[in-house]
Amino acid sequence: MSVYRVIDVVGTSASSWEEAAREAITTASGSLHDLRVAEVTKQDVVVGDDGALLFRTRIQLSFKYAPE
């Protein structure tokens, strides 16, 4: 049997929600091991004062739990 832990991460991108998701997963995989599932839970856009858009994607990541 296996146990998995779930955390929320948020990625950002100036180009798309997909790129924001990719950034979140790529960055998290640098310190988390055995990533299993990524579920998008929220997407939004921040509009800057100059009209620039910042896409944000919130993801729940599950990874295999390894007791310390």
Phi and psi restraints in degrees (range 20) as a CNS / XPLOR table:
assign (resid 1 and name C) (resid 2 and name N)
       (resid 2 and name CA) (resid 2 and name C) 1.0 -125.5 20.0 2
assign (resid 2 and name N) (resid 2 and name CA)
       (resid 2 and name C) (resid 3 and name N) 1.0 154.1 20.0 2
assign (resid 2 and name C) (resid 3 and name N)
       (resid 3 and name CA) (resid 3 and name C) 1.0 -122.2 20.0 2
assign (resid 3 and name N) (resid 3 and name CA)
       (resid 3 and name C) (resid 4 and name N) 1.0 137.6 20.0 2
assign (resid 3 and name C) (resid 4 and name N)
       (resid 4 and name CA) (resid 4 and name C) 1.0 -122.0 20.0 2
assign (resid 4 and name N) (resid 4 and name CA)
       (resid 4 and name C) (resid 5 and name N) 1.0 146.5 20.0 2
assign (resid 4 and name C) (resid 5 and name N)
       (resid 5 and name CA) (resid 5 and name C) 1.0 -107.3 20.0 2
assign (resid 5 and name N) (resid 5 and name CA)
       (resid 5 and name C) (resid 6 and name N) 1.0 147.5 20.0 2
assign (resid 5 and name C) (resid 6 and name N)
       (resid 6 and name CA) (resid 6 and name C) 1.0 -124.1 20.0 2
assign (resid 6 and name N) (resid 6 and name CA)
       (resid 6 and name C) (resid 7 and name N) 1.0 131.9 20.0 2
assign (resid 6 and name C) (resid 7 and name N)
       (resid 7 and name CA) (resid 7 and name C) 1.0 -131.8 20.0 2
assign (resid 7 and name N) (resid 7 and name CA)
       (resid 7 and name C) (resid 8 and name N) 1.0 160.2 20.0 2
assign (resid 7 and name C) (resid 8 and name N)
       (resid 8 and name CA) (resid 8 and name C) 1.0 -100.1 20.0 2
assign (resid 8 and name N) (resid 8 and name CA)
       (resid 8 and name C) (resid 9 and name N) 1.0 136.0 20.0 2
assign (resid 8 and name C) (resid 9 and name N)
       (resid 9 and name CA) (resid 9 and name C) 1.0 -133.4 20.0 2
assign (resid 9 and name N) (resid 9 and name CA)
       (resid 9 and name C) (resid 10 and name N) 1.0 153.0 20.0 2
assign (resid 9 and name C) (resid 10 and name N)
       (resid 10 and name CA) (resid 10 and name C) 1.0 -125.5 20.0 2
assign (resid 10 and name N) (resid 10 and name CA)
       (resid 10 and name C) (resid 11 and name N) 1.0 127.0 20.0 2
assign (resid 10 and name C) (resid 11 and name N)
       (resid 11 and name CA) (resid 11 and name C) 1.0 -108.2 20.0 2
assign (resid 11 and name N) (resid 11 and name CA)
       (resid 11 and name C) (resid 12 and name N) 1.0 152.8 20.0 2
assign (resid 11 and name C) (resid 12 and name N)
       (resid 12 and name CA) (resid 12 and name C) 1.0 -128.3 20.0 2
assign (resid 12 and name N) (resid 12 and name CA)
       (resid 12 and name C) (resid 13 and name N) 1.0 154.6 20.0 2
assign (resid 12 and name C) (resid 13 and name N)
       (resid 13 and name CA) (resid 13 and name C) 1.0 -158.0 20.0 2
assign (resid 13 and name N) (resid 13 and name CA)
       (resid 13 and name C) (resid 14 and name N) 1.0 147.0 20.0 2
assign (resid 13 and name C) (resid 14 and name N)
       (resid 14 and name CA) (resid 14 and name C) 1.0 -85.4 20.0 2
assign (resid 14 and name N) (resid 14 and name CA)
       (resid 14 and name C) (resid 15 and name N) 1.0 -5.9 20.0 2
assign (resid 14 and name C) (resid 15 and name N)
       (resid 15 and name CA) (resid 15 and name C) 1.0 -112.2 20.0 2
assign (resid 15 and name N) (resid 15 and name CA)
       (resid 15 and name C) (resid 16 and name N) 1.0 -36.9 20.0 2
assign (resid 15 and name C) (resid 16 and name N)
       (resid 16 and name CA) (resid 16 and name C) 1.0 -167.9 20.0 2
assign (resid 16 and name N) (resid 16 and name CA)
       (resid 16 and name C) (resid 17 and name N) 1.0 162.6 20.0 2
assign (resid 16 and name C) (resid 17 and name N)
       (resid 17 and name CA) (resid 17 and name C) 1.0 -67.1 20.0 2
assign (resid 17 and name N) (resid 17 and name CA)
       (resid 17 and name C) (resid 18 and name N) 1.0 -35.9 20.0 2
assign (resid 17 and name C) (resid 18 and name N)
       (resid 18 and name CA) (resid 18 and name C) 1.0 -62.6 20.0 2
assign (resid 18 and name N) (resid 18 and name CA)
       (resid 18 and name C) (resid 19 and name N) 1.0 -42.9 20.0 2
assign (resid 18 and name C) (resid 19 and name N)
       (resid 19 and name CA) (resid 19 and name C) 1.0 -66.1 20.0 2
assign (resid 19 and name N) (resid 19 and name CA)
       (resid 19 and name C) (resid 20 and name N) 1.0 -37.0 20.0 2
assign (resid 19 and name C) (resid 20 and name N)
       (resid 20 and name CA) (resid 20 and name C) 1.0 -63.3 20.0 2
assign (resid 20 and name N) (resid 20 and name CA)
       (resid 20 and name C) (resid 21 and name N) 1.0 -41.9 20.0 2
assign (resid 20 and name C) (resid 21 and name N)
       (resid 21 and name CA) (resid 21 and name C) 1.0 -63.3 20.0 2
assign (resid 21 and name N) (resid 21 and name CA)
       (resid 21 and name C) (resid 22 and name N) 1.0 -44.7 20.0 2
assign (resid 21 and name C) (resid 22 and name N)
       (resid 22 and name CA) (resid 22 and name C) 1.0 -60.8 20.0 2
assign (resid 22 and name N) (resid 22 and name CA)
       (resid 22 and name C) (resid 23 and name N) 1.0 -42.1 20.0 2
assign (resid 22 and name C) (resid 23 and name N)
       (resid 23 and name CA) (resid 23 and name C) 1.0 -63.3 20.0 2
assign (resid 23 and name N) (resid 23 and name CA)
       (resid 23 and name C) (resid 24 and name N) 1.0 -42.5 20.0 2
assign (resid 23 and name C) (resid 24 and name N)
       (resid 24 and name CA) (resid 24 and name C) 1.0 -62.0 20.0 2
assign (resid 24 and name N) (resid 24 and name CA)
       (resid 24 and name C) (resid 25 and name N) 1.0 -45.8 20.0 2
assign (resid 24 and name C) (resid 25 and name N)
       (resid 25 and name CA) (resid 25 and name C) 1.0 -68.6 20.0 2
assign (resid 25 and name N) (resid 25 and name CA)
       (resid 25 and name C) (resid 26 and name N) 1.0 -43.9 20.0 2
assign (resid 25 and name C) (resid 26 and name N)
       (resid 26 and name CA) (resid 26 and name C) 1.0 -62.2 20.0 2
assign (resid 26 and name N) (resid 26 and name CA)
       (resid 26 and name C) (resid 27 and name N) 1.0 -45.0 20.0 2
assign (resid 26 and name C) (resid 27 and name N)
       (resid 27 and name CA) (resid 27 and name C) 1.0 -65.9 20.0 2
assign (resid 27 and name N) (resid 27 and name CA)
       (resid 27 and name C) (resid 28 and name N) 1.0 -45.0 20.0 2
assign (resid 27 and name C) (resid 28 and name N)
       (resid 28 and name CA) (resid 28 and name C) 1.0 -63.7 20.0 2
assign (resid 28 and name N) (resid 28 and name CA)
       (resid 28 and name C) (resid 29 and name N) 1.0 -34.1 20.0 2
assign (resid 28 and name C) (resid 29 and name N)
       (resid 29 and name CA) (resid 29 and name C) 1.0 -68.0 20.0 2
assign (resid 29 and name N) (resid 29 and name CA)
       (resid 29 and name C) (resid 30 and name N) 1.0 -13.8 20.0 2
assign (resid 29 and name C) (resid 30 and name N)
       (resid 30 and name CA) (resid 30 and name C) 1.0 -70.5 20.0 2
assign (resid 30 and name N) (resid 30 and name CA)
       (resid 30 and name C) (resid 31 and name N) 1.0 -26.1 20.0 2
assign (resid 30 and name C) (resid 31 and name N)
       (resid 31 and name CA) (resid 31 and name C) 1.0 -122.2 20.0 2
assign (resid 31 and name N) (resid 31 and name CA)
       (resid 31 and name C) (resid 32 and name N) 1.0 -13.0 20.0 2
assign (resid 31 and name C) (resid 32 and name N)
       (resid 32 and name CA) (resid 32 and name C) 1.0 -106.8 20.0 2
assign (resid 32 and name N) (resid 32 and name CA)
       (resid 32 and name C) (resid 33 and name N) 1.0 142.5 20.0 2
assign (resid 32 and name C) (resid 33 and name N)
       (resid 33 and name CA) (resid 33 and name C) 1.0 -116.9 20.0 2
assign (resid 33 and name N) (resid 33 and name CA)
       (resid 33 and name C) (resid 34 and name N) 1.0 154.7 20.0 2
assign (resid 33 and name C) (resid 34 and name N)
       (resid 34 and name CA) (resid 34 and name C) 1.0 59.3 20.0 2
assign (resid 34 and name N) (resid 34 and name CA)
       (resid 34 and name C) (resid 35 and name N) 1.0 45.9 20.0 2
assign (resid 34 and name C) (resid 35 and name N)
       (resid 35 and name CA) (resid 35 and name C) 1.0 -60.7 20.0 2
assign (resid 35 and name N) (resid 35 and name CA)
       (resid 35 and name C) (resid 36 and name N) 1.0 138.9 20.0 2
assign (resid 35 and name C) (resid 36 and name N)
       (resid 36 and name CA) (resid 36 and name C) 1.0 -116.1 20.0 2
assign (resid 36 and name N) (resid 36 and name CA)
       (resid 36 and name C) (resid 37 and name N) 1.0 -55.0 20.0 2
assign (resid 36 and name C) (resid 37 and name N)
       (resid 37 and name CA) (resid 37 and name C) 1.0 -137.0 20.0 2
assign (resid 37 and name N) (resid 37 and name CA)
       (resid 37 and name C) (resid 38 and name N) 1.0 140.4 20.0 2
assign (resid 37 and name C) (resid 38 and name N)
       (resid 38 and name CA) (resid 38 and name C) 1.0 -122.3 20.0 2
assign (resid 38 and name N) (resid 38 and name CA)
       (resid 38 and name C) (resid 39 and name N) 1.0 122.7 20.0 2
assign (resid 38 and name C) (resid 39 and name N)
       (resid 39 and name CA) (resid 39 and name C) 1.0 -119.8 20.0 2
assign (resid 39 and name N) (resid 39 and name CA)
       (resid 39 and name C) (resid 40 and name N) 1.0 122.5 20.0 2
assign (resid 39 and name C) (resid 40 and name N)
       (resid 40 and name CA) (resid 40 and name C) 1.0 -72.3 20.0 2
assign (resid 40 and name N) (resid 40 and name CA)
       (resid 40 and name C) (resid 41 and name N) 1.0 124.4 20.0 2
assign (resid 40 and name C) (resid 41 and name N)
       (resid 41 and name CA) (resid 41 and name C) 1.0 -110.6 20.0 2
assign (resid 41 and name N) (resid 41 and name CA)
       (resid 41 and name C) (resid 42 and name N) 1.0 -20.6 20.0 2
assign (resid 41 and name C) (resid 42 and name N)
       (resid 42 and name CA) (resid 42 and name C) 1.0 -162.3 20.0 2
assign (resid 42 and name N) (resid 42 and name CA)
       (resid 42 and name C) (resid 43 and name N) 1.0 143.8 20.0 2
assign (resid 42 and name C) (resid 43 and name N)
       (resid 43 and name CA) (resid 43 and name C) 1.0 -133.2 20.0 2
assign (resid 43 and name N) (resid 43 and name CA)
       (resid 43 and name C) (resid 44 and name N) 1.0 138.8 20.0 2
assign (resid 43 and name C) (resid 44 and name N)
       (resid 44 and name CA) (resid 44 and name C) 1.0 -150.2 20.0 2
assign (resid 44 and name N) (resid 44 and name CA)
       (resid 44 and name C) (resid 45 and name N) 1.0 172.2 20.0 2
assign (resid 44 and name C) (resid 45 and name N)
       (resid 45 and name CA) (resid 45 and name C) 1.0 -130.0 20.0 2
assign (resid 45 and name N) (resid 45 and name CA)
       (resid 45 and name C) (resid 46 and name N) 1.0 131.9 20.0 2
assign (resid 45 and name C) (resid 46 and name N)
       (resid 46 and name CA) (resid 46 and name C) 1.0 -98.8 20.0 2
assign (resid 46 and name N) (resid 46 and name CA)
       (resid 46 and name C) (resid 47 and name N) 1.0 127.4 20.0 2
assign (resid 46 and name C) (resid 47 and name N)
       (resid 47 and name CA) (resid 47 and name C) 1.0 -100.7 20.0 2
assign (resid 47 and name N) (resid 47 and name CA)
       (resid 47 and name C) (resid 48 and name N) 1.0 117.9 20.0 2
assign (resid 47 and name C) (resid 48 and name N)
       (resid 48 and name CA) (resid 48 and name C) 1.0 -75.7 20.0 2
assign (resid 48 and name N) (resid 48 and name CA)
       (resid 48 and name C) (resid 49 and name N) 1.0 167.1 20.0 2
assign (resid 48 and name C) (resid 49 and name N)
       (resid 49 and name CA) (resid 49 and name C) 1.0 -57.6 20.0 2
assign (resid 49 and name N) (resid 49 and name CA)
       (resid 49 and name C) (resid 50 and name N) 1.0 -31.1 20.0 2
assign (resid 49 and name C) (resid 50 and name N)
       (resid 50 and name CA) (resid 50 and name C) 1.0 -89.7 20.0 2
assign (resid 50 and name N) (resid 50 and name CA)
       (resid 50 and name C) (resid 51 and name N) 1.0 5.8 20.0 2
assign (resid 50 and name C) (resid 51 and name N)
       (resid 51 and name CA) (resid 51 and name C) 1.0 88.7 20.0 2
assign (resid 51 and name N) (resid 51 and name CA)
       (resid 51 and name C) (resid 52 and name N) 1.0 -1.9 20.0 2
assign (resid 51 and name C) (resid 52 and name N)
       (resid 52 and name CA) (resid 52 and name C) 1.0 -67.4 20.0 2
assign (resid 52 and name N) (resid 52 and name CA)
       (resid 52 and name C) (resid 53 and name N) 1.0 143.9 20.0 2
assign (resid 52 and name C) (resid 53 and name N)
       (resid 53 and name CA) (resid 53 and name C) 1.0 -103.7 20.0 2
assign (resid 53 and name N) (resid 53 and name CA)
       (resid 53 and name C) (resid 54 and name N) 1.0 140.1 20.0 2
assign (resid 53 and name C) (resid 54 and name N)
       (resid 54 and name CA) (resid 54 and name C) 1.0 -124.9 20.0 2
assign (resid 54 and name N) (resid 54 and name CA)
       (resid 54 and name C) (resid 55 and name N) 1.0 111.8 20.0 2
assign (resid 54 and name C) (resid 55 and name N)
       (resid 55 and name CA) (resid 55 and name C) 1.0 -82.6 20.0 2
assign (resid 55 and name N) (resid 55 and name CA)
       (resid 55 and name C) (resid 56 and name N) 1.0 133.0 20.0 2
assign (resid 55 and name C) (resid 56 and name N)
       (resid 56 and name CA) (resid 56 and name C) 1.0 -125.5 20.0 2
assign (resid 56 and name N) (resid 56 and name CA)
       (resid 56 and name C) (resid 57 and name N) 1.0 135.8 20.0 2
assign (resid 56 and name C) (resid 57 and name N)
       (resid 57 and name CA) (resid 57 and name C) 1.0 -127.2 20.0 2
assign (resid 57 and name N) (resid 57 and name CA)
       (resid 57 and name C) (resid 58 and name N) 1.0 122.8 20.0 2
assign (resid 57 and name C) (resid 58 and name N)
       (resid 58 and name CA) (resid 58 and name C) 1.0 -95.8 20.0 2
assign (resid 58 and name N) (resid 58 and name CA)
       (resid 58 and name C) (resid 59 and name N) 1.0 133.2 20.0 2
assign (resid 58 and name C) (resid 59 and name N)
       (resid 59 and name CA) (resid 59 and name C) 1.0 -130.8 20.0 2
assign (resid 59 and name N) (resid 59 and name CA)
       (resid 59 and name C) (resid 60 and name N) 1.0 139.1 20.0 2
assign (resid 59 and name C) (resid 60 and name N)
       (resid 60 and name CA) (resid 60 and name C) 1.0 -94.3 20.0 2
assign (resid 60 and name N) (resid 60 and name CA)
       (resid 60 and name C) (resid 61 and name N) 1.0 121.9 20.0 2
assign (resid 60 and name C) (resid 61 and name N)
       (resid 61 and name CA) (resid 61 and name C) 1.0 -107.5 20.0 2
assign (resid 61 and name N) (resid 61 and name CA)
       (resid 61 and name C) (resid 62 and name N) 1.0 133.8 20.0 2
assign (resid 61 and name C) (resid 62 and name N)
       (resid 62 and name CA) (resid 62 and name C) 1.0 -111.8 20.0 2
assign (resid 62 and name N) (resid 62 and name CA)
       (resid 62 and name C) (resid 63 and name N) 1.0 142.8 20.0 2
assign (resid 62 and name C) (resid 63 and name N)
       (resid 63 and name CA) (resid 63 and name C) 1.0 -146.0 20.0 2
assign (resid 63 and name N) (resid 63 and name CA)
       (resid 63 and name C) (resid 64 and name N) 1.0 155.9 20.0 2
assign (resid 63 and name C) (resid 64 and name N)
       (resid 64 and name CA) (resid 64 and name C) 1.0 -66.2 20.0 2
assign (resid 64 and name N) (resid 64 and name CA)
       (resid 64 and name C) (resid 65 and name N) 1.0 129.7 20.0 2
assign (resid 64 and name C) (resid 65 and name N)
       (resid 65 and name CA) (resid 65 and name C) 1.0 -77.1 20.0 2
assign (resid 65 and name N) (resid 65 and name CA)
       (resid 65 and name C) (resid 66 and name N) 1.0 127.2 20.0 2
assign (resid 65 and name C) (resid 66 and name N)
       (resid 66 and name CA) (resid 66 and name C) 1.0 -122.8 20.0 2
assign (resid 66 and name N) (resid 66 and name CA)
       (resid 66 and name C) (resid 67 and name N) 1.0 108.3 20.0 2
assign (resid 66 and name C) (resid 67 and name N)
       (resid 67 and name CA) (resid 67 and name C) 1.0 -60.5 20.0 2
assign (resid 67 and name N) (resid 67 and name CA)
       (resid 67 and name C) (resid 68 and name N) 1.0 146.0 20.0 2
